[in-house]
Amino acid sequence: MRESGLRVRWVVSATDAEAVLRTEAGVAAAVVAWDLPAATGDGPGGAAVLRGIGRRFHNLPVFLVMAGEGLRELPLWVSQSVVGYVWPLEDTPAFIAGRIATAARTYRDNLLPPFFKALRRFDDAHEYSWHTPAHSGGVAFLKSPVGRAFHDYFGERLLRSDLSISVEELGSLFEHTGPIGEAERNAARVFGSDRTYFVLHGDSTCNRLVGHFSVTGDEIALVDRNCHKSVLHGLVVSGARPVYLVPTRNGYGLAGPLPPAEIAPESVAA
């Protein structure tokens, strides 16, 4: 397993396994012995570990170590919780390790969202960066002592991954194609929205975009009086006429939600 580049974590009881499941989010595969000592006397420890894996991970490849004829005695739900079985007395160690390593790599490949997967693939190809940003993958920082300190602090991988939309392999923010477009569609699926678009410069830019799209000159816009300044900027640029709604405040003076009376037609008209 280690020869495949995987780090192996051993545990000897269900209690130890549950501790690892709580703290190790980077697990890529699990090999569970059904007769693992349990934390309590209620059933085999392997059953508790399988249930813990099901609660903590989604589609994690799990292999169950078997010996003899014990497979026939397993509950039906166990076969639905594992991707395969390990027979130490029948298969060679190299074959068993190869099966587990392949499942772990497949899990990791499928785990990454579209854009991050494409970025990792591009970074692993070690391509030169001759476009913006002008630090050329961080190489420009190596020309001076202070630049070298900056490079050492953030690391080469971060600077090599600091790329622009000129990288065709990563798709287009303007045309919503390639890995960027795929990532936007995946985000829409996750959020349950019809469409999701990625923007730069954070929520402030999102607020301005919504303001530009929703209203135009002299149209009425209902605005929370406690809104972010980016909303005000969007109103100024669009030329809309704001009607401010006054939010509630708690005993500490912190602004809260708008009361229903504020958005009643007569209140807005006033």
N, C-alpha and C positions, 0 to 999 in steps of 0.2 A: 504494500500500500504506500509506504513512504517513497519507494522508487517511482511511483506514479505522481509524486509531488503532493500527496495528501498527508495531512497531519492526523495521527491516530490518537484518540482519547479513550483510555480504558477506564471502566468502572466495574465494581465487583458486587454491587447491590442495587436494588431498585431505588433506594434512598439517594445514592450517589448519582444514579442516572437522572432522577428528577431534578437534582441540583444543577446538573449540566444542561438539561433542557431549559431551565429557567435563565441561565446565564450565557449560554453559547448560542447566539443567533446565527452563527456562520456554519452550522452543521449542514453537510451536503449529503450525507447518507448515514444510516444507522444499522448496526448489526446487533440483534437482540437475542439473548438466550431465554427460552421460555421458562426454564427452571431457575432463573435468577432469584437469589434470596429476596423475599418481600420485606417491605417495611413493617407490615403486620402479618399475622398468621392467616389472613383472609386471601386465599388463592395464590397462584404463582406470581413472582415478581415481574415476569415478562409481560403478563397481562396489564399490570399497572403502567409499565413503561410504554407499551403500545398505545394505551389510552392517552397518556401524557403527550406522546408525539402527535397524536391526532388533534389534540387541543392546541398545541403550540405551532405546528407547521402545516402547510398545505402542499400535498403531493410530494412530501419528502420520501425518497426511496428507502424502504425498510426491508431488511432481510432477517428472517427468523432462523436461528441455528437449531437444527433438528438432529436427533440420533434415534436409531431404531425405528419402531412402528408408532411413535408418538403422534405423527401427523393425523392419524385417524381419530384421535381423542380431542383434537383442538375444536373449540367453538367455531361456528360458521363465520362470525364477525372477524376472526383473526385473518382468514384468507382475504377479506376485503381491506385489511389494514396493511398488508405487506405486498411487495412486488415480486418476492421470490423467497426461496429457502436455501439454506446453506447446509450441506451434508459433509462435515469434516472428515468422516471416515470413508467417503466414496470419491470425492474430487480432490485434485491437487491444490496446494496453497496458491500456486500461481494462477490457476483458473479461477478460484474463488476471489482472489484479490482483483483480477481483471474484471470480473462481473461487477464488483462493488465500485471500482474506480470508474468504469464506464457509466454506471447509473449516476454516480456523483457528478461527473462532468456534464451529463445530459441535464440533470437537475439545475446545475448552475447556469448552463446556457439558456434554459427556458425561464429561469428566474428573473433575468435582467429585462427591464422594460426596453422598448424599441430603440430609443435614442441613446441610452447609456450603452446598450449592446453595440450599436454602430460606432460610438465613440471609443469603446474598448478595442473593437476590431481595427479601427483606424490607428489607434495608438500602438497596438501590437505590430502593425505593419512597418513602423519606424519610417514614415514618410517625412521628407523635408517640408518646411512651411515657409514659402517665399512670398506670402501675402500678409495682410494685416492679421494680428497685431505685429508691429515692426520689430519686436524682440526676437523673432525667428525661432520660436520654440524655447526661448530662454537663453540662447547662445549669446545674444547681445549683452546680457547682464554679466557675462564672464570677462568682459573687457576692462573692468575697473574693480578696485577693492570693494567699494560699497555695493556695486552690482553683484559681485560674487557673494557677499553676505546676504543680499536679498535672495539670490538663487539658492543658497544653502538653506535658508530659513523655510522657504516654501517648497523646495524640492523640484527636481526636473520634471517629474510626471505631471504636476499641476501646470507648469509652464508649457510643456509640450501639448497639453490638452486645451490650452487657451487659444482657441481657433476662431475663425470668422465664418460667415456664411459662404465664403468662397470655396469651401471644401465641399465638392460635389457629392462625396460619399455620405455626407451627413444630411443632405436634403436642403430644402429651401423654406425659410420663414415666410417669404413673400408668396410663393406658389403653393405652399403646404403640401410638398411632395417629398418622396424619399423617407428616410427614418424620422424626420421631423413631422411630416404629415401622418405617418403611422403612429407616432407617439401622441399626437393630438387626438387622433381617433381613439386610441387606447385610453387616454385621459377622459374623453367624453364618456366612454363605456364605464369607467370607474366611478365618475361623478354622477352618472345617470342623466347627462345633458345631451341635447341634440347635437351641439358642436362645442368644441373647446379649442381656443387658439392660444398659442404661446406668444408672449411679448417680452421685450427687454425693459429694464429699468423699474421693475417691480409694480406694486399695486397702484402707485400714483399714475403711471402711464395707463394702466387699465382703466382707472377712473376717467382720465381724459378721453380715452377712446370711446367709452360708453357715452360720455357727454357729447362728443362730436357726432356720434351715430344717432342718438336718441332725439335730440332737439336741434333746432336751428334758430336763426334770428327772430327775436320777439315772441317766440313760443314760450309758454308757461312751463316751468319746471318746479316740482315740489321737492324741497331740499331740507334735510335735517339741519337745524341751526348749528349743530355741533359737528358738522361734516368736516372731512379732511380738506386742507387747502387745495389739494389737487382737483377736488370737485369744483371749487370756486374758480380755479384756473380754467377748467373745461367750460364753465358757464361764460366766462369772459371771452374766450376764444370763439365759442359758438354764437354768442350774442343773445342767449336765452334770457328770459326774465324770471328770476327765482322768486318763489313764494316760500318763505322760511317757516318751518314747523318747529315749535319749541318742545324739546324733550323733557322728560322728568329728571329730577335730581334726588339722590338719596341724602342721608344725613351728613355724609362726608363731602357733599358737593360734587360728586361724580355724576356725569350725565348718563342717563339710562335710555330705555326705549321710548318711542313716541306713544302717548296715550291715544286710545281710539278716537277721542273727541277731536284731536288735532287734525285728523284726516277726514273728518266729516265734511260733506259738501258745504255746509253753511260756514264752517270755520275757515275753509280754504277761500271761499268767496269773500269773507271779511278781510 
